Amino acid sequence: MSVKISFIYDDAFLLHTPPVGHPERPDRLRSIVKHLKSRGLWDSLDHQAPVAATDEHILAVHTPQHLALIKRVCESGGGLLDEGDTHAVRKSFDVAMLAAGSVLNAIDIVIGNQAGAAFCAVRPPGHHAERDHPMGFCLFNNVAVGARYAQQKHGIDRVAILDWDVHHGNGTQHIFENDPTVLYISLHQYPFYPGTGAKGERGVGKGEGYTVNFPLTGGTDEAQYLAIFKDEIVPALTSYNPGLLIISAGFDAHRDDPLGEMELTEHSFAMMTDLVKHIAPVVSVLEGGYNLDALAKSVEQHLLSLAGD
């Protein structure tokens, strides 16, 4: 690998265990680790153990009530956190704090020039978690916690978040919709869960214009994605000139994913990465991706792109 890539992971992420049959399961991470080892990539990564986020880090983007709800449900043994399928077990609070903390670790590493980029192989994912509402398998909004940390700890004026998960990151949009210091760009299947992410959702107040949505119909292929990247996303990111680029790296737009209807391959994610990786220091954070083989191959290609010149 020509560029040093930090890989933040811990077996503790396997302790968050939704019910049997749930798509967001520990095997997602097991498949990534197994595949990277089988491909000879594992030993070339800079492995870093995460440190848990603090309540203060979480409260920079979530309400006290949100934090208290998750803590209370987990301390009582777990249960359903929303009206849908966002489950928690006793260990889930600690695991979610570790997932959010991984992003902070990655930011310290990348901003400190200790690595060229970083990938956070974490779960539970985060981009559906709103300021005051867990949903969509997400407890805390990992990338949002990271963006605010980068600003407060490292003094980064402008942070960009690029979300290519097949589902719109309603939580990230919700948290930053009135904030011009965070540019949020999402391309996603629409109409689709969670129902947000229309083209006309552009932010509010001072944040108007700093939310950029690309709603795409099911069946959108690689050529269409890459055209949007080249014609729209790269110019927008370049113009914004962020001090940090955080990628909400969901791989469920892969054609083999059971939850999405898009037509990307693992190589599509490599090409998308190639187009944006030089714009700013990159911290990439795992979101969705539910076909184990497709997920593992997509992460591999994403890492290889980040590691290339």
DODOKE-909038 format. One record per atom (N, C-alpha, C): residue in one letter; y, z, x. Coordinates in steps of 0.1 Angstrom, whole numbers, padded with zeros to 4 digits, always signed. Last residue first. Layout:
// DODOKE-909038
aYZX
...
***
This chain:
// DODOKE-909038
d+0061-0048-0021
d+0075-0050-0017
d+0083-0058-0027
g+0040-0027-0042
g+0043-0039-0035
g+0058-0040-0031
a+0037-0005-0058
a+0035-0003-0043
a+0038-0016-0035
l+0041-0014-0083
l+0051-0004-0078
l+0050-0003-0063
s+0018-0030-0085
s+0031-0036-0085
s+0041-0026-0079
l-0002-0010-0084
l-0002-0020-0074
l+0012-0027-0073
l+0004+0004-0108
l+0006+0010-0095
l+0006+0000-0084
h-0002-0016-0127
h+0011-0010-0127
h+0014-0004-0113
q-0029-0019-0122
q-0020-0031-0119
q-0006-0026-0119
e-0039+0006-0130
e-0041+0001-0116
e-0031-0010-0113
v-0031+0007-0157
v-0025+0016-0147
v-0027+0011-0133
s-0049-0013-0166
s-0034-0015-0167
s-0027-0006-0158
k-0074-0002-0162
k-0070-0015-0155
k-0055-0017-0155
a-0072+0020-0180
a-0074+0022-0165
a-0070+0010-0157
l-0068+0006-0204
l-0059+0016-0199
l-0060+0018-0184
a-0092-0009-0207
a-0079-0015-0206
a-0068-0006-0201
d-0110+0013-0209
d-0111+0003-0198
d-0098-0005-0196
l-0102+0027-0232
l-0103+0033-0218
l-0103+0023-0207
n-0077+0022-0254
n-0090+0015-0249
n-0091+0020-0234
y-0053+0034-0255
y-0064+0041-0261
y-0077+0034-0259
g-0021+0042-0248
g-0032+0034-0242
g-0045+0040-0246
g+0011+0060-0243
g-0001+0056-0250
g-0011+0047-0242
e+0023+0072-0214
e+0024+0075-0229
e+0011+0071-0235
l+0031+0083-0182
l+0021+0078-0191
l+0024+0082-0205
v+0059+0073-0165
v+0053+0085-0172
v+0043+0079-0182
s+0075+0067-0134
s+0068+0062-0145
s+0059+0073-0151
v+0105+0064-0118
v+0095+0074-0122
v+0088+0069-0135
v+0122+0045-0094
v+0113+0045-0106
v+0105+0057-0107
p+0155+0037-0085
p+0143+0045-0082
p+0135+0047-0095
a+0164+0004-0098
a+0167+0018-0095
a+0154+0025-0091
i+0155-0022-0095
i+0168-0019-0101
i+0173-0005-0098
h+0130-0029-0088
h+0140-0028-0077
h+0154-0024-0082
k+0114-0030-0110
k+0112-0019-0100
k+0122-0018-0090
v+0115-0051-0129
v+0124-0040-0130
v+0124-0030-0119
l+0095-0070-0125
l+0109-0074-0129
l+0119-0063-0128
d+0072-0057-0120
d+0078-0064-0109
d+0093-0067-0112
t+0065-0047-0145
t+0069-0038-0135
t+0077-0045-0124
m+0057-0071-0157
m+0069-0064-0163
m+0074-0054-0152
m+0035-0077-0141
m+0047-0086-0141
m+0059-0079-0146
a+0018-0055-0148
a+0022-0057-0134
a+0035-0066-0133
f+0014-0060-0175
f+0022-0048-0171
f+0026-0049-0157
s-0001-0084-0174
s+0013-0084-0180
s+0021-0072-0176
h-0025-0076-0164
h-0016-0083-0155
h-0002-0084-0160
e-0037-0065-0186
e-0033-0056-0175
e-0023-0063-0166
t-0021-0083-0213
t-0033-0080-0205
t-0028-0070-0194
l-0010-0085-0247
l-0008-0083-0233
l-0021-0081-0226
e-0007-0088-0275
e-0016-0097-0268
e-0014-0096-0252
m-0008-0063-0301
m-0002-0072-0292
m-0012-0079-0283
e-0015-0043-0319
e-0019-0057-0323
e-0012-0067-0313
g-0029-0010-0314
g-0019-0020-0314
g-0024-0034-0317
l-0052+0006-0313
l-0041+0010-0322
l-0030-0001-0323
p-0071-0004-0295
p-0075-0003-0309
p-0063+0001-0319
d-0064-0029-0271
d-0062-0016-0276
d-0065-0015-0291
d-0067-0054-0260
d-0079-0047-0264
d-0077-0033-0269
r-0041-0063-0253
r-0048-0070-0264
r-0061-0063-0268
h-0018-0036-0248
h-0029-0045-0243
h-0036-0051-0255
a+0000-0019-0257
a+0003-0032-0261
a-0007-0042-0255
d-0007+0006-0246
d-0014+0002-0259
d-0009-0011-0265
f+0004+0018-0225
f-0004+0006-0222
f-0012+0002-0235
g+0035+0032-0218
g+0024+0032-0227
g+0017+0018-0225
a+0056+0046-0199
a+0045+0036-0197
a+0034+0038-0206
s+0087+0048-0198
s+0077+0054-0208
s+0066+0043-0208
i+0102+0050-0168
i+0095+0042-0176
i+0085+0050-0185
i+0134+0056-0156
i+0122+0063-0161
i+0115+0053-0170
l+0155+0050-0130
l+0148+0044-0141
l+0135+0051-0144
l+0186+0062-0118
l+0172+0065-0120
l+0166+0057-0132
g+0211+0054-0119
g+0207+0060-0107
g+0192+0063-0107
p+0218+0021-0134
p+0214+0035-0134
p+0210+0041-0120
n+0234-0002-0143
n+0234+0003-0129
n+0230+0018-0129
y+0240-0018-0164
y+0242-0004-0166
y+0242+0003-0152
s+0233-0043-0154
s+0247-0040-0158
s+0250-0025-0159
t+0206-0040-0151
t+0214-0043-0139
t+0229-0040-0142
l+0198-0036-0178
l+0196-0026-0168
l+0205-0028-0156
a+0205-0061-0188
a+0211-0049-0194
a+0209-0037-0184
p+0190-0080-0173
p+0205-0080-0173
p+0211-0067-0178
v+0164-0071-0180
v+0168-0070-0167
v+0184-0071-0166
i+0164-0076-0209
i+0162-0062-0203
i+0168-0061-0189
e+0170-0104-0213
e+0177-0093-0220
e+0176-0080-0212
d+0156-0123-0198
d+0168-0127-0205
d+0176-0115-0210
k+0133-0110-0188
k+0142-0118-0179
k+0155-0120-0186
f+0122-0096-0211
f+0125-0089-0198
f+0136-0097-0190
i+0118-0118-0228
i+0128-0107-0232
i+0132-0099-0219
a+0099-0132-0213
a+0112-0138-0216
a+0122-0128-0220
l+0078-0114-0213
l+0085-0117-0201
l+0098-0124-0203
y+0071-0114-0241
y+0075-0102-0235
y+0083-0105-0222
q+0063-0141-0243
q+0074-0136-0251
q+0080-0123-0245
a+0041-0142-0226
a+0052-0151-0224
a+0065-0146-0231
e+0023-0124-0238
e+0029-0121-0225
e+0042-0129-0223
d+0029-0122-0274
d+0021-0124-0262
d+0029-0122-0249
t+0025-0107-0305
t+0034-0111-0295
t+0027-0111-0282
g+0009-0095-0325
g+0005-0108-0319
g+0014-0114-0308
g+0034-0082-0346
g+0021-0081-0341
g+0016-0095-0336
t+0069-0087-0336
t+0058-0088-0346
t+0044-0087-0339
l+0092-0063-0322
l+0083-0075-0321
l+0072-0075-0331
p+0124-0051-0316
p+0112-0050-0325
p+0105-0064-0324
f+0140-0038-0292
f+0134-0052-0293
f+0122-0051-0302
n+0170-0019-0289
n+0156-0021-0295
n+0152-0035-0296
v+0189+0002-0272
v+0186-0012-0273
v+0172-0014-0277
t+0215+0024-0271
t+0202+0023-0276
t+0199+0008-0278
y+0241+0020-0265
y+0233+0025-0254
y+0218+0028-0258
g+0255+0014-0287
g+0253+0003-0277
g+0244+0007-0265
e+0269+0045-0291
e+0266+0032-0297
e+0266+0022-0286
g+0275+0070-0282
g+0263+0064-0277
g+0260+0050-0283
k+0296+0080-0295
k+0298+0075-0281
k+0286+0068-0276
g+0281+0070-0325
g+0293+0076-0319
g+0294+0071-0305
v+0247+0060-0319
v+0258+0064-0328
v+0269+0071-0320
g+0224+0032-0315
g+0230+0045-0311
g+0242+0048-0321
r+0214+0011-0328
r+0220+0008-0315
r+0227+0021-0309
e+0194-0005-0349
e+0196+0009-0344
e+0201+0008-0330
g+0190-0032-0355
g+0203-0026-0358
g+0205-0012-0353
k+0163-0036-0349
k+0173-0042-0340
k+0187-0035-0342
a+0144-0006-0354
a+0149-0018-0359
a+0160-0023-0349
g+0131+0019-0349
g+0132+0009-0338
g+0137-0005-0343
t+0106+0034-0370
t+0119+0033-0365
t+0119+0022-0355
g+0079+0037-0377
g+0088+0031-0387
g+0102+0029-0382
p+0063+0045-0356
p+0066+0055-0366
p+0076+0050-0377
y+0040+0021-0369
y+0043+0035-0367
y+0053+0036-0355
f+0058-0009-0378
f+0047-0002-0373
f+0050+0012-0371
p+0072-0042-0381
p+0072-0028-0385
p+0058-0022-0382
y+0067-0040-0346
y+0075-0036-0357
y+0073-0046-0369
q+0060-0030-0313
q+0055-0036-0325
q+0063-0031-0337
h+0087-0030-0288
h+0076-0024-0296
h+0072-0032-0308
l+0108-0020-0263
l+0103-0031-0270
l+0089-0027-0276
s+0138-0001-0257
s+0124-0001-0262
s+0120-0015-0267
i+0160+0017-0238
i+0155+0004-0241
i+0141+0004-0245
y+0187+0038-0234
y+0173+0038-0239
y+0170+0023-0244
l+0207+0053-0211
l+0204+0040-0218
l+0189+0040-0222
v+0227+0080-0210
v+0212+0076-0210
v+0211+0063-0218
t+0253+0084-0214
t+0248+0086-0201
t+0233+0083-0199
p+0260+0082-0241
p+0262+0070-0232
p+0257+0072-0218
d+0245+0095-0268
d+0248+0099-0254
d+0249+0086-0245
n+0234+0096-0293
n+0248+0097-0292
n+0253+0099-0278
e+0206+0093-0289
e+0213+0083-0296
e+0228+0084-0296
f+0188+0110-0276
f+0199+0104-0268
f+0208+0094-0276
i+0169+0118-0294
i+0175+0128-0285
i+0188+0123-0279
h+0161+0095-0307
h+0167+0105-0315
h+0175+0115-0306
q+0148+0081-0286
q+0160+0075-0293
q+0168+0086-0300
t+0127+0098-0282
t+0136+0096-0271
t+0149+0090-0277
g+0114+0096-0307
g+0119+0109-0302
g+0129+0107-0292
n+0106+0070-0311
n+0116+0075-0320
n+0122+0088-0314
g+0096+0046-0294
g+0098+0060-0290
g+0110+0067-0298
h+0073+0025-0311
h+0087+0029-0308
h+0089+0043-0305
h+0043+0015-0296
h+0050+0022-0307
h+0064+0026-0302
v+0035+0004-0273
v+0035-0005-0285
v+0042+0002-0297
d+0057+0011-0245
d+0046+0015-0254
d+0047+0006-0267
w+0079+0007-0230
w+0071-0005-0234
w+0058-0001-0241
d+0110+0018-0223
d+0098+0022-0231
d+0091+0009-0236
l+0131+0030-0200
l+0125+0017-0205
l+0112+0021-0211
i+0160+0047-0195
i+0146+0049-0199
i+0142+0035-0205
a+0184+0054-0170
a+0179+0044-0180
a+0164+0048-0182
v+0211+0075-0164
v+0197+0074-0164
v+0193+0063-0174
r+0240+0082-0146
r+0234+0073-0156
r+0219+0072-0154
d+0245+0102-0127
d+0255+0100-0138
d+0248+0092-0150
i+0228+0128-0113
i+0227+0114-0116
i+0235+0111-0129
g+0225+0154-0103
g+0239+0148-0105
g+0239+0133-0108
h+0202+0168-0101
h+0205+0158-0091
h+0219+0151-0092
k+0201+0185-0123
k+0197+0190-0110
k+0202+0181-0099
q+0212+0171-0145
q+0217+0184-0142
q+0213+0189-0128
q+0199+0145-0144
q+0214+0146-0145
q+0219+0160-0140
a+0173+0152-0143
a+0178+0143-0132
a+0194+0144-0132
y+0170+0166-0167
y+0169+0173-0155
y+0175+0165-0143
r+0173+0145-0185
r+0183+0155-0185
r+0182+0163-0172
a+0149+0131-0179
a+0163+0124-0178
a+0174+0135-0177
g+0129+0149-0184
g+0131+0144-0171
g+0145+0138-0169
v+0130+0152-0212
v+0132+0164-0203
v+0135+0160-0189
a+0124+0126-0218
a+0137+0131-0221
a+0140+0144-0213
v+0098+0123-0210
v+0108+0115-0203
v+0122+0120-0206
n+0085+0143-0227
n+0084+0144-0212
n+0095+0136-0205
n+0090+0160-0253
n+0094+0147-0249
n+0096+0146-0234
f+0062+0178-0264
f+0075+0178-0258
f+0078+0164-0253
l+0040+0166-0280
l+0045+0180-0282
l+0060+0181-0277
c+0025+0139-0297
c+0035+0144-0287
c+0040+0157-0290
f+0011+0126-0317
f+0004+0131-0306
f+0012+0138-0295
g+0032+0123-0336
g+0027+0111-0329
g+0019+0115-0316
m+0054+0151-0331
m+0048+0141-0339
m+0041+0131-0330
p+0076+0179-0334
p+0065+0173-0327
p+0059+0163-0336
h+0110+0183-0336
h+0099+0179-0344
h+0088+0172-0336
d+0136+0184-0326
d+0131+0195-0334
d+0118+0193-0341
r+0139+0160-0311
r+0146+0173-0307
r+0140+0185-0313
e+0107+0145-0313
e+0121+0145-0315
e+0126+0159-0310
a+0081+0129-0297
a+0086+0142-0300
a+0102+0142-0301
h+0073+0104-0288
h+0075+0106-0303
h+0081+0119-0306
h+0069+0105-0261
h+0081+0098-0266
h+0083+0099-0281
g+0047+0120-0248
g+0059+0126-0252
g+0069+0119-0261
p+0011+0129-0244
p+0023+0121-0242
p+0035+0127-0249
p-0005+0159-0230
p-0001+0150-0241
p+0011+0141-0237
r-0009+0140-0200
r-0011+0141-0214
r-0009+0156-0218
v-0002+0120-0171
v-0001+0132-0179
v-0006+0130-0194
a+0005+0108-0144
a-0007+0106-0152
a-0009+0119-0160
c+0033+0095-0133
c+0028+0108-0138
c+0017+0105-0148
f+0042+0080-0103
f+0035+0078-0116
f+0030+0092-0121
a+0070+0070-0084
a+0060+0080-0088
a+0055+0077-0101
a+0082+0054-0053
a+0081+0055-0068
a+0071+0066-0071
g+0084+0059-0026
g+0091+0048-0032
g+0092+0048-0047
a+0090+0093-0016
a+0081+0083-0020
a+0090+0072-0026
q+0111+0109-0008
q+0098+0112-0003
q+0087+0102-0007
n+0137+0107-0018
n+0132+0097-0009
n+0119+0100-0002
g+0145+0124-0037
g+0145+0129-0024
g+0140+0120-0013
i+0139+0110-0059
i+0153+0111-0056
i+0155+0116-0042
v+0111+0113-0058
v+0117+0100-0057
v+0132+0101-0053
i+0108+0141-0060
i+0101+0133-0049
i+0109+0120-0047
d+0121+0148-0084
d+0125+0155-0071
d+0120+0146-0059
i+0107+0133-0102
i+0121+0130-0099
i+0125+0136-0086
a+0082+0146-0101
a+0083+0132-0097
a+0097+0128-0094
n+0088+0171-0111
n+0083+0170-0098
n+0085+0156-0092
l+0095+0163-0137
l+0105+0169-0129
l+0101+0168-0114
v+0071+0154-0146
v+0082+0144-0145
v+0093+0150-0136
s+0056+0177-0146
s+0052+0167-0137
s+0063+0157-0135
g+0067+0192-0167
g+0070+0196-0153
g+0067+0185-0143
a+0054+0180-0189
a+0069+0178-0187
a+0073+0182-0173
a+0028+0189-0183
a+0031+0175-0184
a+0046+0172-0182
l+0031+0217-0184
l+0028+0211-0171
l+0030+0196-0171
m+0036+0220-0211
m+0047+0224-0201
m+0044+0218-0187
a+0012+0211-0220
a+0024+0203-0223
a+0035+0207-0214
v-0005+0232-0211
v-0007+0218-0206
v+0005+0210-0209
d+0005+0254-0225
d+0006+0254-0211
d+0004+0240-0205
f-0001+0244-0252
f+0013+0248-0248
f+0014+0247-0232
s-0029+0241-0252
s-0020+0230-0253
s-0006+0233-0249
k-0048+0261-0253
k-0043+0257-0240
k-0032+0247-0240
r-0054+0263-0280
r-0048+0274-0274
r-0041+0270-0260
v-0044+0230-0293
v-0054+0241-0291
v-0047+0252-0283
a-0030+0208-0317
a-0029+0217-0305
a-0040+0226-0305
h-0023+0175-0329
h-0030+0187-0329
h-0027+0195-0316
t-0010+0154-0350
t-0006+0160-0337
t-0012+0174-0336
d-0013+0138-0373
d-0024+0140-0364
d-0020+0145-0350
g+0008+0149-0397
g-0002+0138-0394
g-0013+0143-0385
e+0027+0167-0400
e+0020+0164-0413
e+0009+0153-0410
d+0021+0189-0371
d+0030+0180-0380
d+0022+0177-0393
l+0003+0204-0358
l+0017+0207-0355
l+0027+0199-0365
l-0027+0221-0365
l-0019+0209-0367
l-0004+0212-0366
g-0039+0244-0339
g-0038+0239-0352
g-0030+0226-0353
g-0042+0275-0320
g-0041+0261-0322
g-0040+0257-0337
g-0042+0302-0315
g-0055+0295-0314
g-0054+0280-0316
s-0018+0313-0314
s-0026+0318-0325
s-0040+0310-0325
e-0006+0300-0293
e-0009+0314-0291
e-0019+0319-0302
c+0000+0276-0306
c-0010+0277-0295
c-0015+0291-0293
v+0020+0284-0324
v+0007+0277-0329
v-0004+0278-0318
r+0040+0294-0307
r+0033+0302-0317
r+0020+0297-0322
k+0047+0271-0292
k+0042+0283-0285
k+0034+0292-0295
i+0057+0255-0312
i+0045+0250-0304
i+0039+0263-0297
l+0078+0270-0322
l+0067+0266-0330
l+0055+0262-0322
a+0095+0273-0300
a+0089+0285-0305
a+0077+0281-0314
l+0105+0247-0296
l+0097+0254-0285
l+0089+0266-0291
h+0118+0244-0320
h+0107+0235-0316
h+0098+0241-0306
q+0138+0264-0319
q+0127+0264-0330
q+0115+0256-0327
p+0154+0256-0298
p+0146+0268-0297
p+0135+0269-0307
t+0151+0220-0295
t+0157+0232-0301
t+0148+0244-0298
h+0152+0200-0265
h+0146+0204-0277
h+0153+0217-0282
v+0167+0196-0241
v+0165+0185-0251
v+0159+0188-0264
a+0168+0220-0228
a+0179+0210-0225
a+0178+0198-0235
l+0145+0233-0233
l+0156+0236-0242
l+0168+0227-0239
i+0129+0226-0211
i+0126+0221-0224
i+0138+0222-0234
h+0142+0241-0191
h+0141+0227-0190
h+0138+0220-0204
e+0138+0267-0201
e+0152+0262-0199
e+0152+0247-0198
d+0111+0271-0199
d+0117+0271-0212
d+0131+0264-0211
t+0100+0249-0172
t+0104+0262-0177
t+0110+0260-0192
a+0071+0230-0163
a+0085+0231-0167
a+0088+0245-0172
a+0048+0235-0137
a+0051+0236-0151
a+0067+0236-0153
v+0041+0212-0112
v+0045+0225-0115
v+0051+0225-0129
p+0014+0191-0101
p+0025+0194-0109
p+0028+0209-0109
a+0005+0179-0069
a+0001+0187-0080
a+0014+0191-0088
q+0002+0146-0057
q+0010+0157-0059
q+0006+0166-0071
h-0009+0121-0035
h-0013+0130-0046
h-0004+0143-0046
d-0002+0090-0029
d+0003+0103-0024
d+0001+0113-0036
l-0029+0067-0026
l-0018+0073-0033
l-0014+0087-0027
s-0052+0059-0013
s-0040+0054-0008
s-0027+0060-0015
d-0073+0069-0027
d-0070+0076-0015
d-0057+0071-0008
w-0074+0052-0050
w-0071+0066-0051
w-0067+0072-0038
l-0083+0026-0046
l-0068+0029-0047
l-0065+0043-0046
g-0109+0018-0049
g-0104+0021-0036
g-0089+0024-0035
r-0119+0015-0073
r-0112+0003-0068
r-0106+0006-0054
s-0129+0039-0080
s-0139+0028-0078
s-0132+0016-0072
k-0106+0054-0083
k-0115+0057-0072
k-0124+0045-0069
l-0095+0042-0105
l-0087+0041-0093
l-0096+0045-0081
h-0116+0049-0124
h-0113+0035-0120
h-0105+0034-0107
k-0114+0077-0125
k-0126+0071-0121
k-0124+0056-0117
v-0087+0080-0135
v-0091+0086-0122
v-0104+0079-0117
i-0089+0068-0160
i-0080+0063-0150
i-0084+0068-0136
s-0109+0083-0173
s-0111+0068-0171
s-0102+0063-0160
r-0096+0107-0175
r-0109+0106-0167
r-0111+0091-0164
l-0076+0101-0193
l-0073+0104-0179
l-0085+0103-0170
r-0091+0096-0216
r-0081+0087-0211
r-0078+0089-0197
d-0107+0119-0221
d-0113+0107-0214
d-0103+0097-0210
p-0091+0135-0237
p-0091+0137-0223
p-0098+0126-0215
r-0074+0114-0262
r-0084+0124-0258
r-0085+0125-0242
e-0062+0102-0287
e-0055+0107-0276
e-0064+0118-0270
p-0079+0096-0309
p-0077+0086-0298
p-0071+0091-0286
h-0105+0118-0320
h-0090+0115-0318
h-0088+0106-0307
g-0131+0124-0318
g-0128+0111-0325
g-0113+0108-0324
v-0127+0159-0321
v-0136+0148-0317
v-0132+0135-0325
p-0092+0170-0319
p-0106+0170-0325
p-0114+0158-0321
p-0077+0175-0286
p-0077+0173-0301
p-0091+0171-0306
t-0073+0194-0260
t-0084+0188-0266
t-0083+0186-0281
h-0062+0200-0230
h-0056+0197-0243
h-0066+0188-0250
l-0075+0199-0206
l-0077+0211-0214
l-0070+0210-0228
l-0068+0179-0189
l-0080+0177-0197
l-0082+0188-0207
f-0048+0188-0174
f-0044+0179-0185
f-0056+0176-0194
a-0060+0201-0153
a-0055+0209-0164
a-0052+0201-0176
d-0062+0183-0132
d-0074+0184-0142
d-0070+0193-0154
d-0032+0166-0127
d-0040+0178-0125
d-0051+0178-0136
y-0009+0144-0110
y-0020+0146-0119
y-0026+0160-0116
i+0011+0120-0097
i+0011+0134-0102
i+0001+0136-0113
f+0015+0102-0070
f+0006+0102-0082
f+0005+0117-0086
s+0038+0082-0052
s+0033+0096-0056
s+0026+0095-0069
i+0035+0056-0030
i+0035+0059-0045
i+0030+0073-0047
k+0050+0038-0005
k+0043+0050-0009
k+0046+0054-0023
v+0044+0004-0001
v+0054+0014-0006
v+0046+0026-0010
s+0021-0009+0007
s+0033-0011+0015
s+0044-0001+0011
m-0012+0000+0009
m+0000+0000+0000
m+0012+0000+0009
***
